[in-house]
Amino acid sequence: MNILLTAINAKYIHSNLAVYSLRACAGEYRDAVELAEYTINNQKDYILEELYKRKPDVLCFSCYIWNIDYVTDIAREYKKLCPSVPIWVGGPEVSYEVEAFLRENPYIDGVMIGEGEDTFRELCGYYAHKRKLSDIAGIAFRKNSTGNSTSNRTSVNNAGCKADEIVFTSPHPIKNMSEIPFCYDTLDDFSNRIIYYESSRGCPFSCSYCLSSVDKTLRFRDTEIVKRELKFFIDQKVPQIKFVDRTFNCNHAHAMELWRFIKANDNGVTNFHFEISADLLNQEELELISDMRPGLIQLEIGVQSTNEVTIKEIHRTMKLERLKEVVKLIQSGNNIHEHLDLIAGLPYEDYDSFGRSFDEIYELKPNQLQLGFLKVLKGSYMFEHAAEYGIVYHDKPPYEVMSTKWLSFDDVIKIKRVEEMLEVYYNSGQFEITMKLMECIFDSAFEFFQELGDFYEANGYFGMSHSRIRRCEILLEFLALYLHGCDSDAITSVGLSENHGDRDNTDFDENAIDRDSTDFDENAQIYSMIQESLIFDLYYRENCKSRPRWATDIGSFKHMTHAYCKNGKLSHVEPFHYIFPDKHTRKLDELPKYHKEPVWALFHYDMRDPLDHQALVEYIK
């Protein structure tokens, strides 16, 4: 017997904890269970051919919103090729609306509902020993449907049932987390991949958009077992362990014990990722994590909205002011990567309200600000009440919101532009200094990203591939136009970049500007400053192979290169007329002052920040 557990992941670096856990729990049937992992970047026909070559006796798929279309398409074609091979599915995407799913997909023989470890082991026993399907808890299957192996194996028990009747068995008792075997007995298949780990299940909260709130039975794996397993990863110097616990710090003692262990056993390499509720962190926890190696842990903190009416409506338990305080306290240690989440499309959040939520969270200056859109997940409270909220969403996964009572589709489109600009210019970390300066130029971060997105849209820049330097050029085009709207006399209609269409771009005529004259007005100075900050950002990340056209001719300061860049490509020196803020400066009170004599910045690429990998910068007087 050969049972094949198939995972189709979102990216190659991801792994699928579910299939590894199912195999580990297969007991006496473990040797009969094989794994196959692919990604949504693989062609469907390629996956189909690979599965066909494996010749499984039973084919199983792990189903999520990102892969369900792949699973159903591949399963449909596989059934044509191998009609006698039963196909089973499991996972959050198929554990709700099960009957409808089976009727819409007649080539699927059954569904493992909810937690699958014990169910899968019993299913293995059914195929190994021809037991009764009806004796397996936690499944739904067909009775009497012609032409599939499930009906053949259960024909004795199907007397009197109508064709294609869907049968549900009783739910499986909840799993004791400490009884689940360790599923990573070898790391041979995990080179350059993230390893996912689970120390608890369930969630104490009831957020209406989240499936985790459905499981109210909060359980923890024994910390002694967890520490032993984490030590295995640490000894192997695994790059990253990502905990899938929904709220890792919901139990203070559990979190403290594991964080202390991680700190005490730090190997200088492994990074641990946790999803937490920041407002639950107490002083003891804050003191512990503030003393950790920079980069040892990273924290993902859900905020979703700052609208009090929205927060209440989505049943979210959150003390917003405490959350803000904790986020700032964590940042003060400069040792932990923070990732904050925001959701567009929630009840009672219109466009203006969302803009305020965005600005309030952006003000906290996380390392990453993820702007997501509401996904109406089957089984969630939001799914049940979508009509009440006037939520219109896609029928196909990921079931993303298109409009609500409070947010039109036009609004959603505009927020989509904000999202893309946020990813490119903020979350990428490639424009760190420039983004700090933009806060002094625009009254609102949301306004800035919105207007920049509108500029991209108006000029057809979306949907195109752009280099980093081209992104800089577009930002300068936008800024020049914005400043021109402020009636600056120092702006002329000049194309900034070559070979990017025939449209005239608004630009400052730098040759006509004397920075030492009284005509060098504020807008011209801002433009000049952003030109230099973009050069700074380019070299902050890497020693650029090509320079933007507005940069100083590198030949004019060869003497500085010879004097300070003796280790070749591992360093670079560049002149600036502004001293830019330190990366740890969260918010500027004013823009940097212009210096007539250039200040030299020496970029050290062999000394990088452990959190964002930017070069160490030393100013030379």
Backbone hydrogen bonds, N-H to C=O, Kabsch-Sander energy under -0.5 kcal/mol:
donor,donor_aa,acceptor,acceptor_aa,energy
3,I,32,A,-2.8
4,L,2,N,-0.6
4,L,58,V,-2.8
5,L,3,I,-0.6
5,L,34,E,-3.0
6,T,4,L,-0.6
6,T,60,C,-2.4
7,A,36,A,-2.9
8,I,62,S,-0.5
9,N,7,A,-0.6
9,N,38,Y,-3.1
14,H,11,K,-0.9
17,L,15,S,-0.8
20,Y,16,N,-1.2
21,S,17,L,-2.4
22,L,18,A,-2.5
23,R,19,V,-2.1
24,A,20,Y,-2.1
25,C,21,S,-1.5
26,A,23,R,-1.5
29,Y,26,A,-1.9
30,R,27,G,-1.9
32,A,29,Y,-1.7
33,V,30,R,-1.8
34,E,3,I,-2.7
34,E,32,A,-0.5
36,A,5,L,-2.1
38,Y,7,A,-2.6
40,I,9,N,-2.1
42,N,39,T,-1.8
47,I,43,Q,-2.0
48,L,44,K,-2.7
49,E,45,D,-2.6
50,E,46,Y,-2.4
51,L,47,I,-2.7
52,Y,48,L,-2.4
53,K,49,E,-2.1
54,R,50,E,-1.0
55,K,51,L,-0.7
55,K,52,Y,-0.9
57,D,2,N,-2.9
58,V,2,N,-1.7
59,L,86,P,-2.5
60,C,4,L,-3.0
61,F,88,W,-2.0
62,S,6,T,-2.2
63,C,61,F,-0.6
63,C,90,G,-3.2
67,N,64,Y,-1.1
68,I,64,Y,-1.5
71,V,67,N,-2.7
72,T,68,I,-2.6
73,D,69,D,-2.0
74,I,70,Y,-2.7
75,A,71,V,-2.9
76,R,72,T,-2.1
77,E,73,D,-1.8
78,Y,74,I,-2.6
79,K,75,A,-2.2
80,K,76,R,-1.1
81,L,77,E,-1.5
82,C,78,Y,-3.0
85,V,82,C,-1.8
88,W,59,L,-2.6
89,V,110,G,-1.8
90,G,61,F,-1.7
91,G,112,M,-0.7
93,E,63,C,-1.6
94,V,91,G,-1.4
95,S,91,G,-0.7
101,F,97,E,-2.0
102,L,98,V,-2.5
103,R,99,E,-2.2
104,E,100,A,-2.2
105,N,101,F,-1.3
108,I,105,N,-2.1
109,D,87,I,-2.4
110,G,87,I,-1.2
111,V,140,A,-2.7
112,M,89,V,-3.1
113,I,111,V,-0.7
113,I,138,G,-2.6
120,F,116,G,-3.3
121,R,117,E,-1.7
122,E,118,D,-2.1
123,L,119,T,-2.2
124,C,120,F,-2.5
125,G,121,R,-1.8
126,Y,122,E,-1.9
127,Y,123,L,-1.9
128,A,124,C,-2.0
129,H,125,G,-2.5
130,K,126,Y,-1.6
131,R,126,Y,-0.6
135,D,132,K,-1.0
136,I,133,L,-2.0
137,A,135,D,-0.6
138,G,170,S,-2.4
139,I,136,I,-0.5
140,A,111,V,-1.9
141,F,167,V,-2.2
142,R,109,D,-1.1
143,K,165,E,-2.0
148,N,145,S,-0.8
152,N,148,N,-1.2
153,R,149,S,-2.1
154,T,150,T,-1.3
155,S,152,N,-0.8
157,N,154,T,-1.1
158,N,155,S,-1.1
161,C,158,N,-2.1
164,D,143,K,-1.1
165,E,143,K,-0.9
165,E,162,K,-1.6
167,V,141,F,-3.4
167,V,165,E,-0.6
169,T,139,I,-2.5
177,M,175,K,-0.7
179,E,176,N,-2.0
180,I,177,M,-1.1
185,D,183,C,-0.7
190,F,187,L,-1.7
193,R,190,F,-1.7
194,I,13,I,-3.6
195,I,240,Q,-1.9
196,Y,194,I,-0.5
197,Y,242,K,-2.2
201,R,219,R,-2.2
203,C,215,D,-1.7
206,S,315,H,-0.7
208,S,314,I,-2.4
210,C,207,C,-1.5
213,S,210,C,-0.5
214,V,211,L,-1.7
215,D,211,L,-0.6
215,D,212,S,-0.8
216,K,214,V,-1.0
218,L,216,K,-1.3
219,R,201,R,-2.4
221,R,199,S,-3.0
225,I,222,D,-0.5
226,V,222,D,-2.3
227,K,223,T,-2.8
228,R,224,E,-1.8
229,E,225,I,-2.2
230,L,226,V,-2.8
231,K,227,K,-2.1
232,F,228,R,-1.1
233,F,229,E,-1.4
234,I,230,L,-2.7
235,D,231,K,-2.8
236,Q,232,F,-1.4
237,K,234,I,-1.2
238,V,233,F,-1.9
241,I,271,N,-2.8
242,K,195,I,-3.1
243,F,241,I,-0.7
243,F,273,H,-2.5
244,V,197,Y,-2.7
248,F,245,D,-0.5
248,F,275,E,-2.7
250,C,247,T,-1.8
251,N,248,F,-0.6
252,H,250,C,-0.5
255,A,251,N,-2.5
256,M,252,H,-2.7
257,E,253,A,-2.2
258,L,254,H,-1.8
259,W,255,A,-2.7
260,R,256,M,-2.6
261,F,257,E,-1.8
262,I,258,L,-2.6
263,K,259,W,-2.4
264,A,260,R,-2.5
265,N,261,F,-1.8
266,D,263,K,-1.1
271,N,239,P,-2.4
272,F,296,L,-2.5
273,H,241,I,-2.6
274,F,298,Q,-2.2
276,I,274,F,-0.6
276,I,300,E,-2.4
278,A,276,I,-0.7
280,L,277,S,-1.6
281,L,278,A,-1.3
286,L,282,N,-2.4
287,E,283,Q,-2.5
288,L,284,E,-1.8
289,I,285,E,-2.5
290,S,286,L,-1.8
291,D,287,E,-0.6
291,D,288,L,-1.1
292,M,289,I,-1.4
295,G,335,N,-2.2
296,L,293,R,-2.5
298,Q,272,F,-2.4
299,L,337,H,-2.5
300,E,274,F,-3.0
301,I,299,L,-0.6
301,I,339,H,-3.5
302,G,276,I,-0.8
302,G,300,E,-0.5
303,V,341,D,-1.5
304,Q,341,D,-2.6
305,S,303,V,-1.9
308,E,306,T,-0.6
311,I,307,N,-2.8
312,K,308,E,-2.0
313,E,309,V,-2.2
314,I,310,T,-2.2
315,H,312,K,-1.4
316,R,311,I,-2.2
317,T,315,H,-0.5
318,M,316,R,-0.8
320,L,318,M,-1.0
323,L,319,K,-2.5
324,K,320,L,-2.5
325,E,321,E,-2.1
326,V,322,R,-2.6
327,V,323,L,-2.7
328,K,324,K,-2.1
329,L,325,E,-2.0
330,I,326,V,-2.8
331,Q,327,V,-2.1
332,S,328,K,-1.6
333,G,329,L,-0.5
333,G,330,I,-1.2
334,N,331,Q,-1.8
335,N,330,I,-0.5
337,H,297,I,-0.9
339,H,299,L,-2.5
340,L,368,Q,-2.6
341,D,301,I,-1.9
342,L,370,Q,-2.5
343,I,304,Q,-1.7
344,A,372,G,-2.7
349,E,346,L,-1.5
350,D,348,Y,-0.7
351,Y,406,W,-0.6
354,F,350,D,-2.8
355,G,351,Y,-2.2
356,R,352,D,-1.9
357,S,353,S,-2.3
358,F,354,F,-2.9
359,D,355,G,-2.5
360,E,356,R,-2.3
361,I,357,S,-2.1
362,Y,358,F,-3.1
363,E,359,D,-2.0
364,L,361,I,-1.4
365,K,362,Y,-1.9
367,N,338,E,-1.1
368,Q,338,E,-1.7
370,Q,340,L,-2.8
370,Q,368,Q,-0.6
371,L,369,L,-0.7
372,G,342,L,-3.2
372,G,370,Q,-0.8
374,L,344,A,-3.0
376,V,374,L,-0.5
376,V,399,Y,-2.6
377,L,375,K,-1.4
380,S,377,L,-2.0
382,M,208,S,-2.8
384,E,380,S,-1.6
385,H,381,Y,-1.6
386,A,383,F,-0.8
389,Y,385,H,-1.5
390,G,387,A,-1.1
391,I,386,A,-2.7
392,V,390,G,-0.5
392,V,403,S,-3.0
393,Y,391,I,-0.5
394,H,400,E,-2.1
399,Y,396,K,-2.4
401,V,374,L,-2.6
402,M,392,V,-3.8
403,S,392,V,-1.7
404,T,407,L,-2.9
405,K,389,Y,-1.8
412,V,408,S,-2.2
413,I,409,F,-2.5
414,K,410,D,-1.9
415,I,411,D,-2.4
416,K,412,V,-2.3
417,R,413,I,-1.6
418,V,414,K,-1.8
419,E,415,I,-2.7
420,E,416,K,-2.1
421,M,417,R,-2.4
422,L,418,V,-2.6
423,E,419,E,-2.3
424,V,420,E,-2.3
425,Y,421,M,-2.8
426,Y,422,L,-1.9
427,N,422,L,-2.6
428,S,423,E,-1.1
429,G,426,Y,-1.5
432,E,429,G,-0.5
435,M,431,F,-2.5
436,K,432,E,-1.3
437,L,433,I,-1.8
438,M,434,T,-2.2
439,E,435,M,-1.0
440,C,437,L,-1.4
441,I,437,L,-0.7
441,I,438,M,-0.7
442,F,438,M,-2.5
448,F,444,S,-2.1
449,F,445,A,-2.6
450,Q,446,F,-2.4
451,E,447,E,-2.7
452,L,448,F,-2.5
453,G,449,F,-2.3
454,D,450,Q,-2.3
455,F,451,E,-2.0
456,Y,452,L,-2.3
457,E,453,G,-2.5
458,A,454,D,-2.8
459,N,455,F,-1.5
460,G,457,E,-1.2
461,Y,456,Y,-2.7
462,F,456,Y,-0.6
464,M,461,Y,-1.2
466,H,464,M,-0.5
471,R,467,S,-2.2
472,C,468,R,-2.0
473,E,469,I,-2.4
474,I,470,R,-2.6
475,L,471,R,-2.1
476,L,472,C,-2.2
477,E,473,E,-2.5
478,F,474,I,-2.6
479,L,475,L,-2.6
480,A,476,L,-2.7
481,L,477,E,-2.0
482,Y,478,F,-2.6
483,L,479,L,-3.0
484,H,480,A,-2.2
485,G,481,L,-1.6
486,C,483,L,-1.2
487,D,484,H,-1.9
488,S,483,L,-1.0
491,I,488,S,-0.7
492,T,507,D,-2.2
494,V,492,T,-1.4
494,V,505,N,-0.9
500,H,501,G,-0.6
507,D,492,T,-2.4
509,D,490,A,-0.7
510,E,508,F,-1.4
512,A,509,D,-1.5
513,I,510,E,-1.5
514,D,512,A,-0.5
515,R,513,I,-0.7
517,S,514,D,-2.1
520,F,517,S,-1.3
521,D,519,D,-2.1
525,Q,521,D,-2.1
526,I,522,E,-2.4
527,Y,523,N,-2.4
528,S,524,A,-2.5
529,M,525,Q,-2.6
530,I,526,I,-2.4
531,Q,527,Y,-2.1
532,E,528,S,-1.9
533,S,529,M,-2.7
534,L,530,I,-2.2
535,I,531,Q,-1.5
536,F,532,E,-2.6
537,D,533,S,-2.7
538,L,534,L,-2.2
539,Y,535,I,-2.1
540,Y,536,F,-1.8
541,R,537,D,-1.2
542,E,538,L,-1.4
544,C,542,E,-1.2
551,A,548,P,-1.7
556,S,553,D,-1.9
557,F,554,I,-1.3
558,K,555,G,-1.0
560,M,557,F,-0.7
561,T,557,F,-1.6
562,H,558,K,-2.8
563,A,559,H,-1.4
564,Y,560,M,-2.4
565,C,561,T,-2.4
568,G,565,C,-0.8
570,L,567,N,-1.7
571,S,568,G,-1.4
572,H,603,F,-1.5
574,E,601,A,-1.9
576,F,599,V,-2.6
580,F,578,Y,-0.8
585,T,582,D,-2.1
586,R,584,H,-0.8
595,H,577,H,-2.8
599,V,576,F,-4.0
600,W,620,I,-1.4
601,A,574,E,-2.7
602,L,600,W,-0.5
602,L,618,E,-3.4
603,F,572,H,-3.5
603,F,601,A,-0.6
604,H,602,L,-0.5
604,H,616,L,-3.2
605,Y,570,L,-2.6
605,Y,603,F,-0.7
606,D,570,L,-0.8
607,M,604,H,-0.8
609,D,614,Q,-2.5
613,H,609,D,-2.3
615,A,540,Y,-2.9
616,L,604,H,-1.6
616,L,607,M,-2.1
618,E,602,L,-2.5
620,I,600,W,-3.5
621,K,619,Y,-0.5
